[in-house]
Amino acid sequence: MTLGEATASFQPLTAGGELDWPLIAIRWIGATMAGLAYAWLYIRSDKLWSSVIAHAVTHGALGVWVVCLRQGQFW
């Protein structure tokens, strides 16, 4: 990898160049569920910082998972 090279692990295309709808749907469902959880936390606590901290903790845990288990497809 060189500076400026794209590093996105999300490739929504199959080897044949077609859209990989199951992969897209699974990621969107996961992102929607996480967003709903953060929104619920904000509504429940009435403090935006609780959602911001929860989001940071989620990404921190994901980062540890990716680095320790070398599961780059989740990043």
C-alpha positions, 0 to 999 in steps of 0.5 A: 500500500502506498500513500494515497492508495484507496484502502476500502475493504467494501467491494460491492461487486462480485468477481463478474462485476455484478452488484453483491446485494446480500453483502450490501443488505447485510452491511446496511442492516447492521449500520441501520441497527447501530444507528437506531441503537445510538438514536435510542440512547440519545432519546433515552438519556437526552444527552448527545454525548452518550451516543457519541461515546457509545459510537466511539467505543463501538469503533474502538472495539471494532478496531481491536477486533480487526487488529488482533484477529486480522479481520480486515473485512470488518473495517 
